[in-house]
């Protein structure tokens, strides 16, 4: 009996020692929270990240993803990261203004106008500066992934002009900039966590919401909405956040693996987001939604109506941050 135990202990020890790719890599389980559904492009990013981690750690790490807010909404998950009770979250920046108000910069209406601009901004100096701000809040931003250009959907009527927004009950993210934007557009805006949106639309508690086509598709909002307008009023990014208290216990090699593999995930996630967007729009149309385009003239009117949000947002975001983003965008645009 004794020999048997000794032998099996030895076998287990041999196994444990054999698994890690290097002495600097420990066995780890990483939980990653998400508000979106698994078939959202974030799913492809996570899958690419898992494959990368598997290879780099020789199977010593397991990454478990939790979808559809099952570990809490974006803000709750980020708070869990800060206290070190959860490892990772792919979160919209918008609800995190409660932690870092400067993040509201990404919510300013019509700030970013193309995916190429978004990539240059987020992967450049400005993105780095915003990531650095998270450290003070016990959060490490490993990468920016794509949420995308947001479009308004509703159950009442086609929205094609500024007047059409009037009185509509719209869910907005828990974010002062979005609230100001949609109140200025004349809607009755209600801040709400993402996980509550489907039911609120279904029960008629709200008429409208705004999200990229891939989200309207994968969260099945098309089942409870009748119109969608191509408003592209904001490009909000995802941050791939890691708990700083946990990150600090990782070896330098392990930290590098996290950074490299979220970068690998970024490429897969952005590619998927961009190729799925058209497909998602088609599925939304097939589900019977009317897609409304906004004329250039109406768009100019809408943009002018919300221009004041920039100045009012400066108090919370910081005038310097707004100036910096505008300067960087001007450089990116070659102005
Ligand atoms: C999912 C959210 C979602 C966001 C929203 O957790 O809240 O509308 O666009 O993608 O992060």
py3Dmol code that shows the C-alpha trace and the ligand (Angstrom):
import py3Dmol

protein = """\
ATOM      1  CA  UNK A   1       0.000   0.000   0.000  1.00  0.00           C
ATOM      2  CA  UNK A   2       2.704   2.405   1.046  1.00  0.00           C
ATOM      3  CA  UNK A   3       4.653   1.722  -2.118  1.00  0.00           C
ATOM      4  CA  UNK A   4       1.541   2.289  -4.158  1.00  0.00           C
ATOM      5  CA  UNK A   5       0.950   5.705  -2.582  1.00  0.00           C
ATOM      6  CA  UNK A   6       4.580   6.674  -2.998  1.00  0.00           C
ATOM      7  CA  UNK A   7       4.477   5.616  -6.625  1.00  0.00           C
ATOM      8  CA  UNK A   8       1.321   7.558  -7.396  1.00  0.00           C
ATOM      9  CA  UNK A   9       2.598  10.652  -5.569  1.00  0.00           C
ATOM     10  CA  UNK A  10       5.758  10.414  -7.597  1.00  0.00           C
ATOM     11  CA  UNK A  11       3.699  10.075 -10.791  1.00  0.00           C
ATOM     12  CA  UNK A  12       1.604  13.127  -9.943  1.00  0.00           C
ATOM     13  CA  UNK A  13       4.743  15.090  -9.120  1.00  0.00           C
ATOM     14  CA  UNK A  14       6.348  14.054 -12.392  1.00  0.00           C
ATOM     15  CA  UNK A  15       3.232  15.181 -14.244  1.00  0.00           C
ATOM     16  CA  UNK A  16       3.070  18.536 -12.502  1.00  0.00           C
ATOM     17  CA  UNK A  17       6.696  19.167 -13.207  1.00  0.00           C
ATOM     18  CA  UNK A  18       6.347  18.104 -16.825  1.00  0.00           C
ATOM     19  CA  UNK A  19       3.454  20.441 -17.700  1.00  0.00           C
ATOM     20  CA  UNK A  20       4.812  24.002 -17.518  1.00  0.00           C
ATOM     21  CA  UNK A  21       6.840  25.185 -20.497  1.00  0.00           C
ATOM     22  CA  UNK A  22       9.307  26.845 -18.154  1.00  0.00           C
ATOM     23  CA  UNK A  23       9.972  27.255 -14.446  1.00  0.00           C
ATOM     24  CA  UNK A  24       8.460  30.730 -14.685  1.00  0.00           C
ATOM     25  CA  UNK A  25       5.040  29.400 -15.637  1.00  0.00           C
ATOM     26  CA  UNK A  26       2.683  28.101 -12.946  1.00  0.00           C
ATOM     27  CA  UNK A  27      -0.587  26.268 -13.378  1.00  0.00           C
ATOM     28  CA  UNK A  28      -3.364  28.827 -13.545  1.00  0.00           C
ATOM     29  CA  UNK A  29      -7.079  29.120 -14.157  1.00  0.00           C
ATOM     30  CA  UNK A  30      -8.216  32.435 -15.552  1.00  0.00           C
ATOM     31  CA  UNK A  31     -11.868  33.398 -15.622  1.00  0.00           C
ATOM     32  CA  UNK A  32     -12.916  35.947 -18.190  1.00  0.00           C
ATOM     33  CA  UNK A  33     -16.257  37.748 -17.866  1.00  0.00           C
ATOM     34  CA  UNK A  34     -18.329  39.091 -20.757  1.00  0.00           C
ATOM     35  CA  UNK A  35     -21.682  40.782 -21.231  1.00  0.00           C
ATOM     36  CA  UNK A  36     -22.111  39.610 -24.799  1.00  0.00           C
ATOM     37  CA  UNK A  37     -23.140  36.199 -26.136  1.00  0.00           C
ATOM     38  CA  UNK A  38     -20.543  33.578 -27.089  1.00  0.00           C
ATOM     39  CA  UNK A  39     -21.199  33.953 -30.828  1.00  0.00           C
ATOM     40  CA  UNK A  40     -20.292  37.658 -30.654  1.00  0.00           C
ATOM     41  CA  UNK A  41     -16.855  38.441 -32.200  1.00  0.00           C
ATOM     42  CA  UNK A  42     -15.476  38.557 -28.631  1.00  0.00           C
ATOM     43  CA  UNK A  43     -15.953  34.778 -28.714  1.00  0.00           C
ATOM     44  CA  UNK A  44     -13.495  34.547 -31.610  1.00  0.00           C
ATOM     45  CA  UNK A  45     -11.024  36.781 -29.773  1.00  0.00           C
ATOM     46  CA  UNK A  46     -11.225  34.640 -26.651  1.00  0.00           C
ATOM     47  CA  UNK A  47     -10.800  31.463 -28.702  1.00  0.00           C
ATOM     48  CA  UNK A  48      -7.658  32.833 -30.380  1.00  0.00           C
ATOM     49  CA  UNK A  49      -6.359  33.907 -26.982  1.00  0.00           C
ATOM     50  CA  UNK A  50      -7.026  30.453 -25.513  1.00  0.00           C
ATOM     51  CA  UNK A  51      -5.129  28.752 -28.356  1.00  0.00           C
ATOM     52  CA  UNK A  52      -2.199  31.141 -27.910  1.00  0.00           C
ATOM     53  CA  UNK A  53      -2.082  30.582 -24.137  1.00  0.00           C
ATOM     54  CA  UNK A  54      -2.346  26.816 -24.568  1.00  0.00           C
ATOM     55  CA  UNK A  55       0.681  26.857 -26.837  1.00  0.00           C
ATOM     56  CA  UNK A  56       2.762  29.295 -24.815  1.00  0.00           C
ATOM     57  CA  UNK A  57       2.156  27.634 -21.438  1.00  0.00           C
ATOM     58  CA  UNK A  58       2.259  24.053 -22.679  1.00  0.00           C
ATOM     59  CA  UNK A  59      -1.272  23.617 -21.366  1.00  0.00           C
ATOM     60  CA  UNK A  60      -0.511  24.880 -17.850  1.00  0.00           C
ATOM     61  CA  UNK A  61      -3.212  27.562 -18.069  1.00  0.00           C
ATOM     62  CA  UNK A  62      -6.942  27.204 -18.493  1.00  0.00           C
ATOM     63  CA  UNK A  63      -9.027  30.155 -19.594  1.00  0.00           C
ATOM     64  CA  UNK A  64     -12.728  29.850 -18.812  1.00  0.00           C
ATOM     65  CA  UNK A  65     -15.058  32.359 -20.416  1.00  0.00           C
ATOM     66  CA  UNK A  66     -18.420  33.337 -18.917  1.00  0.00           C
ATOM     67  CA  UNK A  67     -20.936  34.906 -21.301  1.00  0.00           C
ATOM     68  CA  UNK A  68     -24.053  37.097 -21.137  1.00  0.00           C
ATOM     69  CA  UNK A  69     -23.204  38.856 -17.855  1.00  0.00           C
ATOM     70  CA  UNK A  70     -23.240  35.560 -15.923  1.00  0.00           C
ATOM     71  CA  UNK A  71     -20.438  36.861 -13.661  1.00  0.00           C
ATOM     72  CA  UNK A  72     -22.047  40.322 -13.421  1.00  0.00           C
ATOM     73  CA  UNK A  73     -22.229  43.322 -15.738  1.00  0.00           C
ATOM     74  CA  UNK A  74     -19.213  45.270 -17.028  1.00  0.00           C
ATOM     75  CA  UNK A  75     -18.905  47.563 -14.030  1.00  0.00           C
ATOM     76  CA  UNK A  76     -19.475  44.833 -11.421  1.00  0.00           C
ATOM     77  CA  UNK A  77     -16.895  42.621 -13.129  1.00  0.00           C
ATOM     78  CA  UNK A  78     -14.352  45.443 -13.249  1.00  0.00           C
ATOM     79  CA  UNK A  79     -14.907  46.022  -9.516  1.00  0.00           C
ATOM     80  CA  UNK A  80     -14.275  42.309  -8.897  1.00  0.00           C
ATOM     81  CA  UNK A  81     -10.990  42.651 -10.793  1.00  0.00           C
ATOM     82  CA  UNK A  82      -9.976  45.581  -8.623  1.00  0.00           C
ATOM     83  CA  UNK A  83     -10.506  43.585  -5.460  1.00  0.00           C
ATOM     84  CA  UNK A  84      -8.748  40.552  -6.929  1.00  0.00           C
ATOM     85  CA  UNK A  85     -11.730  38.175  -6.892  1.00  0.00           C
ATOM     86  CA  UNK A  86     -11.904  37.848 -10.713  1.00  0.00           C
ATOM     87  CA  UNK A  87      -9.051  37.718 -13.216  1.00  0.00           C
ATOM     88  CA  UNK A  88     -10.351  39.210 -16.430  1.00  0.00           C
ATOM     89  CA  UNK A  89     -13.167  41.037 -18.222  1.00  0.00           C
ATOM     90  CA  UNK A  90     -13.804  42.242 -21.752  1.00  0.00           C
ATOM     91  CA  UNK A  91     -15.681  45.425 -20.906  1.00  0.00           C
ATOM     92  CA  UNK A  92     -17.015  48.425 -22.741  1.00  0.00           C
ATOM     93  CA  UNK A  93     -15.141  51.510 -21.612  1.00  0.00           C
ATOM     94  CA  UNK A  94     -18.438  53.397 -21.203  1.00  0.00           C
ATOM     95  CA  UNK A  95     -19.777  52.006 -17.887  1.00  0.00           C
ATOM     96  CA  UNK A  96     -16.248  52.289 -16.435  1.00  0.00           C
ATOM     97  CA  UNK A  97     -16.483  56.105 -16.257  1.00  0.00           C
ATOM     98  CA  UNK A  98     -17.657  55.359 -12.719  1.00  0.00           C
ATOM     99  CA  UNK A  99     -14.055  54.216 -12.092  1.00  0.00           C
ATOM    100  CA  UNK A 100     -12.118  56.473 -14.492  1.00  0.00           C
ATOM    101  CA  UNK A 101     -14.107  59.488 -15.751  1.00  0.00           C
ATOM    102  CA  UNK A 102     -11.563  60.236 -18.524  1.00  0.00           C
ATOM    103  CA  UNK A 103     -12.787  57.107 -20.339  1.00  0.00           C
ATOM    104  CA  UNK A 104     -15.847  59.188 -21.276  1.00  0.00           C
ATOM    105  CA  UNK A 105     -13.707  60.575 -24.089  1.00  0.00           C
ATOM    106  CA  UNK A 106     -14.602  57.522 -26.201  1.00  0.00           C
ATOM    107  CA  UNK A 107     -18.310  58.275 -25.758  1.00  0.00           C
ATOM    108  CA  UNK A 108     -18.169  61.760 -27.284  1.00  0.00           C
ATOM    109  CA  UNK A 109     -20.582  61.728 -30.235  1.00  0.00           C
ATOM    110  CA  UNK A 110     -19.075  61.365 -33.721  1.00  0.00           C
ATOM    111  CA  UNK A 111     -15.487  61.464 -32.401  1.00  0.00           C
ATOM    112  CA  UNK A 112     -14.104  58.564 -34.451  1.00  0.00           C
ATOM    113  CA  UNK A 113     -15.224  58.115 -38.031  1.00  0.00           C
ATOM    114  CA  UNK A 114     -13.619  54.920 -39.305  1.00  0.00           C
ATOM    115  CA  UNK A 115     -12.209  51.633 -38.059  1.00  0.00           C
ATOM    116  CA  UNK A 116      -8.759  52.599 -39.335  1.00  0.00           C
ATOM    117  CA  UNK A 117      -8.906  55.739 -37.200  1.00  0.00           C
ATOM    118  CA  UNK A 118     -10.027  53.725 -34.197  1.00  0.00           C
ATOM    119  CA  UNK A 119      -7.124  51.271 -34.571  1.00  0.00           C
ATOM    120  CA  UNK A 120      -4.538  54.025 -34.959  1.00  0.00           C
ATOM    121  CA  UNK A 121      -5.908  55.901 -31.963  1.00  0.00           C
ATOM    122  CA  UNK A 122      -6.334  52.926 -29.631  1.00  0.00           C
ATOM    123  CA  UNK A 123      -3.089  51.154 -30.533  1.00  0.00           C
ATOM    124  CA  UNK A 124      -1.112  54.404 -30.462  1.00  0.00           C
ATOM    125  CA  UNK A 125       0.016  56.924 -27.850  1.00  0.00           C
ATOM    126  CA  UNK A 126      -3.492  57.977 -26.888  1.00  0.00           C
ATOM    127  CA  UNK A 127      -4.609  54.410 -26.186  1.00  0.00           C
ATOM    128  CA  UNK A 128      -1.496  53.859 -24.132  1.00  0.00           C
ATOM    129  CA  UNK A 129      -2.166  56.950 -22.073  1.00  0.00           C
ATOM    130  CA  UNK A 130      -5.732  55.813 -21.364  1.00  0.00           C
ATOM    131  CA  UNK A 131      -4.510  52.311 -20.448  1.00  0.00           C
ATOM    132  CA  UNK A 132      -1.947  53.804 -18.069  1.00  0.00           C
ATOM    133  CA  UNK A 133      -4.720  55.623 -16.223  1.00  0.00           C
ATOM    134  CA  UNK A 134      -6.268  52.264 -15.278  1.00  0.00           C
ATOM    135  CA  UNK A 135      -3.246  51.172 -13.196  1.00  0.00           C
ATOM    136  CA  UNK A 136      -4.168  53.598 -10.410  1.00  0.00           C
ATOM    137  CA  UNK A 137      -7.525  51.803 -10.180  1.00  0.00           C
ATOM    138  CA  UNK A 138      -5.919  48.366  -9.766  1.00  0.00           C
ATOM    139  CA  UNK A 139      -6.681  47.450 -13.384  1.00  0.00           C
ATOM    140  CA  UNK A 140      -4.307  46.455 -16.192  1.00  0.00           C
ATOM    141  CA  UNK A 141      -5.608  47.105 -19.706  1.00  0.00           C
ATOM    142  CA  UNK A 142      -3.984  44.416 -21.835  1.00  0.00           C
ATOM    143  CA  UNK A 143      -5.528  45.440 -25.155  1.00  0.00           C
ATOM    144  CA  UNK A 144      -8.318  47.312 -26.916  1.00  0.00           C
ATOM    145  CA  UNK A 145     -10.735  45.099 -28.797  1.00  0.00           C
ATOM    146  CA  UNK A 146     -13.634  46.221 -30.983  1.00  0.00           C
ATOM    147  CA  UNK A 147     -17.163  46.864 -29.877  1.00  0.00           C
ATOM    148  CA  UNK A 148     -17.758  49.076 -32.893  1.00  0.00           C
ATOM    149  CA  UNK A 149     -19.900  51.802 -34.374  1.00  0.00           C
ATOM    150  CA  UNK A 150     -23.193  52.086 -32.570  1.00  0.00           C
ATOM    151  CA  UNK A 151     -26.568  52.275 -34.303  1.00  0.00           C
ATOM    152  CA  UNK A 152     -29.974  53.070 -32.873  1.00  0.00           C
ATOM    153  CA  UNK A 153     -32.737  50.457 -32.978  1.00  0.00           C
ATOM    154  CA  UNK A 154     -36.335  50.986 -31.835  1.00  0.00           C
ATOM    155  CA  UNK A 155     -39.867  49.622 -31.886  1.00  0.00           C
ATOM    156  CA  UNK A 156     -41.763  52.823 -32.722  1.00  0.00           C
ATOM    157  CA  UNK A 157     -40.876  54.425 -36.051  1.00  0.00           C
ATOM    158  CA  UNK A 158     -38.139  55.033 -38.602  1.00  0.00           C
ATOM    159  CA  UNK A 159     -35.547  57.427 -37.184  1.00  0.00           C
ATOM    160  CA  UNK A 160     -34.248  59.493 -40.107  1.00  0.00           C
ATOM    161  CA  UNK A 161     -34.160  63.055 -38.773  1.00  0.00           C
ATOM    162  CA  UNK A 162     -33.427  64.875 -35.528  1.00  0.00           C
ATOM    163  CA  UNK A 163     -37.176  65.225 -34.851  1.00  0.00           C
ATOM    164  CA  UNK A 164     -37.642  61.458 -34.994  1.00  0.00           C
ATOM    165  CA  UNK A 165     -35.659  61.014 -31.761  1.00  0.00           C
ATOM    166  CA  UNK A 166     -38.178  63.091 -29.856  1.00  0.00           C
ATOM    167  CA  UNK A 167     -39.695  61.467 -26.770  1.00  0.00           C
ATOM    168  CA  UNK A 168     -38.347  58.010 -27.557  1.00  0.00           C
ATOM    169  CA  UNK A 169     -37.468  55.999 -24.433  1.00  0.00           C
ATOM    170  CA  UNK A 170     -33.884  54.933 -25.118  1.00  0.00           C
ATOM    171  CA  UNK A 171     -31.646  52.742 -23.013  1.00  0.00           C
ATOM    172  CA  UNK A 172     -28.158  54.192 -22.713  1.00  0.00           C
ATOM    173  CA  UNK A 173     -25.110  52.741 -21.015  1.00  0.00           C
ATOM    174  CA  UNK A 174     -24.450  53.929 -17.451  1.00  0.00           C
ATOM    175  CA  UNK A 175     -22.495  56.885 -18.736  1.00  0.00           C
ATOM    176  CA  UNK A 176     -22.906  60.658 -18.367  1.00  0.00           C
ATOM    177  CA  UNK A 177     -21.764  61.464 -21.923  1.00  0.00           C
ATOM    178  CA  UNK A 178     -24.297  59.103 -23.519  1.00  0.00           C
ATOM    179  CA  UNK A 179     -26.997  60.406 -21.205  1.00  0.00           C
ATOM    180  CA  UNK A 180     -26.246  63.993 -22.234  1.00  0.00           C
ATOM    181  CA  UNK A 181     -26.104  63.066 -25.938  1.00  0.00           C
ATOM    182  CA  UNK A 182     -29.457  61.306 -25.943  1.00  0.00           C
ATOM    183  CA  UNK A 183     -31.186  63.863 -23.754  1.00  0.00           C
ATOM    184  CA  UNK A 184     -29.908  66.578 -26.083  1.00  0.00           C
ATOM    185  CA  UNK A 185     -31.375  64.643 -29.020  1.00  0.00           C
ATOM    186  CA  UNK A 186     -34.744  64.915 -27.301  1.00  0.00           C
ATOM    187  CA  UNK A 187     -35.104  61.317 -26.139  1.00  0.00           C
ATOM    188  CA  UNK A 188     -36.101  60.094 -22.717  1.00  0.00           C
ATOM    189  CA  UNK A 189     -32.807  58.347 -21.886  1.00  0.00           C
ATOM    190  CA  UNK A 190     -32.511  55.654 -19.205  1.00  0.00           C
ATOM    191  CA  UNK A 191     -29.118  54.348 -18.055  1.00  0.00           C
ATOM    192  CA  UNK A 192     -29.241  50.567 -17.726  1.00  0.00           C
ATOM    193  CA  UNK A 193     -26.821  47.635 -17.548  1.00  0.00           C
ATOM    194  CA  UNK A 194     -26.524  45.659 -20.773  1.00  0.00           C
ATOM    195  CA  UNK A 195     -27.923  42.438 -19.295  1.00  0.00           C
ATOM    196  CA  UNK A 196     -31.281  44.082 -18.640  1.00  0.00           C
ATOM    197  CA  UNK A 197     -31.787  45.515 -22.124  1.00  0.00           C
ATOM    198  CA  UNK A 198     -33.479  42.568 -23.866  1.00  0.00           C
ATOM    199  CA  UNK A 199     -36.193  42.215 -21.232  1.00  0.00           C
ATOM    200  CA  UNK A 200     -36.733  45.971 -21.021  1.00  0.00           C
ATOM    201  CA  UNK A 201     -37.295  46.054 -24.797  1.00  0.00           C
ATOM    202  CA  UNK A 202     -39.475  42.956 -24.685  1.00  0.00           C
ATOM    203  CA  UNK A 203     -41.753  44.281 -21.945  1.00  0.00           C
ATOM    204  CA  UNK A 204     -41.933  47.715 -23.561  1.00  0.00           C
ATOM    205  CA  UNK A 205     -40.315  49.457 -20.590  1.00  0.00           C
ATOM    206  CA  UNK A 206     -38.112  51.132 -23.226  1.00  0.00           C
ATOM    207  CA  UNK A 207     -38.572  51.664 -26.967  1.00  0.00           C
ATOM    208  CA  UNK A 208     -34.997  51.814 -28.145  1.00  0.00           C
ATOM    209  CA  UNK A 209     -31.349  50.946 -27.568  1.00  0.00           C
ATOM    210  CA  UNK A 210     -28.114  51.551 -29.443  1.00  0.00           C
ATOM    211  CA  UNK A 211     -25.355  49.051 -30.193  1.00  0.00           C
ATOM    212  CA  UNK A 212     -23.304  47.803 -33.145  1.00  0.00           C
ATOM    213  CA  UNK A 213     -25.038  45.475 -35.638  1.00  0.00           C
ATOM    214  CA  UNK A 214     -23.075  42.456 -34.350  1.00  0.00           C
ATOM    215  CA  UNK A 215     -24.555  43.001 -30.884  1.00  0.00           C
ATOM    216  CA  UNK A 216     -28.103  43.655 -32.120  1.00  0.00           C
ATOM    217  CA  UNK A 217     -27.680  40.347 -33.954  1.00  0.00           C
ATOM    218  CA  UNK A 218     -25.954  38.131 -31.361  1.00  0.00           C
ATOM    219  CA  UNK A 219     -28.023  39.432 -28.415  1.00  0.00           C
ATOM    220  CA  UNK A 220     -31.168  38.939 -30.535  1.00  0.00           C
ATOM    221  CA  UNK A 221     -32.463  42.461 -30.048  1.00  0.00           C
ATOM    222  CA  UNK A 222     -33.965  42.080 -33.550  1.00  0.00           C
ATOM    223  CA  UNK A 223     -36.638  39.858 -31.976  1.00  0.00           C
ATOM    224  CA  UNK A 224     -37.969  42.804 -29.979  1.00  0.00           C
ATOM    225  CA  UNK A 225     -37.222  45.767 -32.307  1.00  0.00           C
ATOM    226  CA  UNK A 226     -38.709  46.914 -35.628  1.00  0.00           C
ATOM    227  CA  UNK A 227     -36.404  49.651 -36.956  1.00  0.00           C
ATOM    228  CA  UNK A 228     -32.692  50.295 -37.012  1.00  0.00           C
ATOM    229  CA  UNK A 229     -31.016  53.508 -38.168  1.00  0.00           C
ATOM    230  CA  UNK A 230     -27.494  53.708 -39.485  1.00  0.00           C
ATOM    231  CA  UNK A 231     -26.517  56.447 -37.010  1.00  0.00           C
ATOM    232  CA  UNK A 232     -22.896  55.450 -36.299  1.00  0.00           C
ATOM    233  CA  UNK A 233     -23.025  58.048 -33.532  1.00  0.00           C
ATOM    234  CA  UNK A 234     -20.109  56.617 -31.529  1.00  0.00           C
ATOM    235  CA  UNK A 235     -17.329  54.036 -31.748  1.00  0.00           C
ATOM    236  CA  UNK A 236     -16.907  52.597 -28.272  1.00  0.00           C
ATOM    237  CA  UNK A 237     -14.030  50.173 -27.675  1.00  0.00           C
ATOM    238  CA  UNK A 238     -13.718  47.157 -25.423  1.00  0.00           C
ATOM    239  CA  UNK A 239     -10.912  47.051 -22.893  1.00  0.00           C
ATOM    240  CA  UNK A 240      -9.432  43.647 -22.111  1.00  0.00           C
ATOM    241  CA  UNK A 241      -8.835  44.219 -18.432  1.00  0.00           C
ATOM    242  CA  UNK A 242      -6.881  42.110 -15.963  1.00  0.00           C
ATOM    243  CA  UNK A 243      -6.930  42.316 -12.173  1.00  0.00           C
ATOM    244  CA  UNK A 244      -3.810  44.209 -11.118  1.00  0.00           C
ATOM    245  CA  UNK A 245      -3.557  42.499  -7.696  1.00  0.00           C
ATOM    246  CA  UNK A 246      -3.504  39.139  -9.536  1.00  0.00           C
ATOM    247  CA  UNK A 247      -1.315  40.385 -12.415  1.00  0.00           C
ATOM    248  CA  UNK A 248       1.303  41.464  -9.871  1.00  0.00           C
ATOM    249  CA  UNK A 249       1.633  37.878  -8.622  1.00  0.00           C
ATOM    250  CA  UNK A 250       2.485  36.622 -12.139  1.00  0.00           C
ATOM    251  CA  UNK A 251       6.093  36.216 -13.278  1.00  0.00           C
ATOM    252  CA  UNK A 252       7.421  38.565 -15.950  1.00  0.00           C
ATOM    253  CA  UNK A 253       7.176  35.721 -18.456  1.00  0.00           C
ATOM    254  CA  UNK A 254       3.557  35.071 -17.538  1.00  0.00           C
ATOM    255  CA  UNK A 255       2.693  38.757 -17.821  1.00  0.00           C
ATOM    256  CA  UNK A 256       4.274  38.765 -21.269  1.00  0.00           C
ATOM    257  CA  UNK A 257       2.166  35.773 -22.308  1.00  0.00           C
ATOM    258  CA  UNK A 258      -0.988  37.617 -21.251  1.00  0.00           C
ATOM    259  CA  UNK A 259      -0.012  40.680 -23.249  1.00  0.00           C
ATOM    260  CA  UNK A 260       1.031  38.730 -26.352  1.00  0.00           C
ATOM    261  CA  UNK A 261      -2.030  36.479 -26.340  1.00  0.00           C
ATOM    262  CA  UNK A 262      -4.530  39.332 -25.909  1.00  0.00           C
ATOM    263  CA  UNK A 263      -2.789  40.981 -28.893  1.00  0.00           C
ATOM    264  CA  UNK A 264      -3.284  37.757 -30.874  1.00  0.00           C
ATOM    265  CA  UNK A 265      -6.907  37.802 -29.729  1.00  0.00           C
ATOM    266  CA  UNK A 266      -7.239  41.430 -30.837  1.00  0.00           C
ATOM    267  CA  UNK A 267      -6.406  40.591 -34.452  1.00  0.00           C
ATOM    268  CA  UNK A 268      -8.892  37.707 -34.540  1.00  0.00           C
ATOM    269  CA  UNK A 269     -11.558  39.717 -32.740  1.00  0.00           C
ATOM    270  CA  UNK A 270     -11.316  42.796 -34.966  1.00  0.00           C
ATOM    271  CA  UNK A 271     -11.265  40.676 -38.144  1.00  0.00           C
ATOM    272  CA  UNK A 272     -14.342  38.791 -36.982  1.00  0.00           C
ATOM    273  CA  UNK A 273     -16.138  41.978 -35.930  1.00  0.00           C
ATOM    274  CA  UNK A 274     -15.557  43.559 -39.325  1.00  0.00           C
ATOM    275  CA  UNK A 275     -16.518  40.577 -41.415  1.00  0.00           C
ATOM    276  CA  UNK A 276     -19.535  39.719 -39.270  1.00  0.00           C
ATOM    277  CA  UNK A 277     -20.944  43.262 -39.319  1.00  0.00           C
ATOM    278  CA  UNK A 278     -22.422  42.933 -42.862  1.00  0.00           C
ATOM    279  CA  UNK A 279     -23.704  39.445 -42.111  1.00  0.00           C
ATOM    280  CA  UNK A 280     -25.328  40.684 -38.917  1.00  0.00           C
ATOM    281  CA  UNK A 281     -27.023  43.531 -40.777  1.00  0.00           C
ATOM    282  CA  UNK A 282     -28.378  40.999 -43.276  1.00  0.00           C
ATOM    283  CA  UNK A 283     -29.739  38.810 -40.467  1.00  0.00           C
ATOM    284  CA  UNK A 284     -31.374  41.874 -38.901  1.00  0.00           C
ATOM    285  CA  UNK A 285     -33.041  42.651 -42.263  1.00  0.00           C
ATOM    286  CA  UNK A 286     -34.074  39.024 -42.694  1.00  0.00           C
ATOM    287  CA  UNK A 287     -35.700  39.177 -39.260  1.00  0.00           C
ATOM    288  CA  UNK A 288     -37.978  41.858 -40.698  1.00  0.00           C
ATOM    289  CA  UNK A 289     -36.429  45.063 -39.373  1.00  0.00           C
ATOM    290  CA  UNK A 290     -36.602  48.172 -41.520  1.00  0.00           C
ATOM    291  CA  UNK A 291     -33.149  49.714 -41.972  1.00  0.00           C
ATOM    292  CA  UNK A 292     -33.198  53.502 -42.150  1.00  0.00           C
ATOM    293  CA  UNK A 293     -30.414  55.615 -43.583  1.00  0.00           C
ATOM    294  CA  UNK A 294     -29.894  59.174 -42.481  1.00  0.00           C
ATOM    295  CA  UNK A 295     -29.384  61.775 -45.199  1.00  0.00           C
ATOM    296  CA  UNK A 296     -26.283  63.932 -45.122  1.00  0.00           C
ATOM    297  CA  UNK A 297     -28.416  66.944 -44.371  1.00  0.00           C
ATOM    298  CA  UNK A 298     -30.176  65.291 -41.423  1.00  0.00           C
ATOM    299  CA  UNK A 299     -26.838  63.997 -40.156  1.00  0.00           C
ATOM    300  CA  UNK A 300     -25.381  67.521 -40.151  1.00  0.00           C
ATOM    301  CA  UNK A 301     -28.348  68.677 -38.102  1.00  0.00           C
ATOM    302  CA  UNK A 302     -27.909  65.806 -35.622  1.00  0.00           C
ATOM    303  CA  UNK A 303     -24.169  66.458 -35.287  1.00  0.00           C
ATOM    304  CA  UNK A 304     -24.758  70.158 -34.672  1.00  0.00           C
ATOM    305  CA  UNK A 305     -27.396  69.392 -32.053  1.00  0.00           C
ATOM    306  CA  UNK A 306     -24.970  67.328 -29.961  1.00  0.00           C
ATOM    307  CA  UNK A 307     -21.850  69.471 -30.467  1.00  0.00           C
ATOM    308  CA  UNK A 308     -22.283  71.006 -26.995  1.00  0.00           C
ATOM    309  CA  UNK A 309     -21.701  67.602 -25.365  1.00  0.00           C
ATOM    310  CA  UNK A 310     -17.951  68.066 -25.899  1.00  0.00           C
ATOM    311  CA  UNK A 311     -17.809  71.229 -23.852  1.00  0.00           C
ATOM    312  CA  UNK A 312     -20.083  69.946 -21.122  1.00  0.00           C
ATOM    313  CA  UNK A 313     -18.157  66.665 -21.005  1.00  0.00           C
ATOM    314  CA  UNK A 314     -14.864  68.442 -20.392  1.00  0.00           C
ATOM    315  CA  UNK A 315     -15.630  68.717 -16.670  1.00  0.00           C
ATOM    316  CA  UNK A 316     -15.637  64.962 -16.130  1.00  0.00           C
ATOM    317  CA  UNK A 317     -13.339  63.834 -18.969  1.00  0.00           C
ATOM    318  CA  UNK A 318     -10.758  66.605 -18.606  1.00  0.00           C
ATOM    319  CA  UNK A 319     -10.287  69.338 -21.212  1.00  0.00           C
ATOM    320  CA  UNK A 320      -6.677  68.180 -21.712  1.00  0.00           C
ATOM    321  CA  UNK A 321      -7.804  64.654 -22.621  1.00  0.00           C
ATOM    322  CA  UNK A 322     -10.303  65.987 -25.166  1.00  0.00           C
ATOM    323  CA  UNK A 323      -7.639  68.252 -26.658  1.00  0.00           C
ATOM    324  CA  UNK A 324      -5.221  65.342 -26.849  1.00  0.00           C
ATOM    325  CA  UNK A 325      -7.654  63.035 -28.611  1.00  0.00           C
ATOM    326  CA  UNK A 326      -8.521  65.723 -31.129  1.00  0.00           C
ATOM    327  CA  UNK A 327      -4.855  66.475 -31.788  1.00  0.00           C
ATOM    328  CA  UNK A 328      -4.059  62.788 -32.249  1.00  0.00           C
ATOM    329  CA  UNK A 329      -7.046  62.288 -34.568  1.00  0.00           C
ATOM    330  CA  UNK A 330      -5.954  65.297 -36.631  1.00  0.00           C
ATOM    331  CA  UNK A 331      -2.508  63.696 -37.025  1.00  0.00           C
ATOM    332  CA  UNK A 332      -4.068  60.349 -37.949  1.00  0.00           C
ATOM    333  CA  UNK A 333      -6.262  62.103 -40.543  1.00  0.00           C
ATOM    334  CA  UNK A 334      -3.209  63.899 -41.901  1.00  0.00           C
ATOM    335  CA  UNK A 335      -4.645  67.318 -41.141  1.00  0.00           C
TER     336      UNK A 335
END
"""
ligand_1 = """\
11
LIG
C -21.629 44.067 -22.956
C -21.563 45.578 -23.175
C -22.099 45.970 -24.535
C -22.203 47.487 -24.650
C -23.484 47.973 -24.008
O -21.241 43.796 -21.647
O -23.578 47.973 -22.780
O -24.399 48.376 -24.728
O -22.155 47.896 -25.986
O -21.261 45.463 -25.538
O -20.217 45.998 -23.014
"""
view = py3Dmol.view(width=600, height=400)
view.addModel(protein, "pdb")
view.setStyle({"model": 0}, {"cartoon": {"style": "trace"}})
view.addModel(ligand_1, "xyz")
view.setStyle({"model": 1}, {"stick": {}})
view.zoomTo()
view.show()
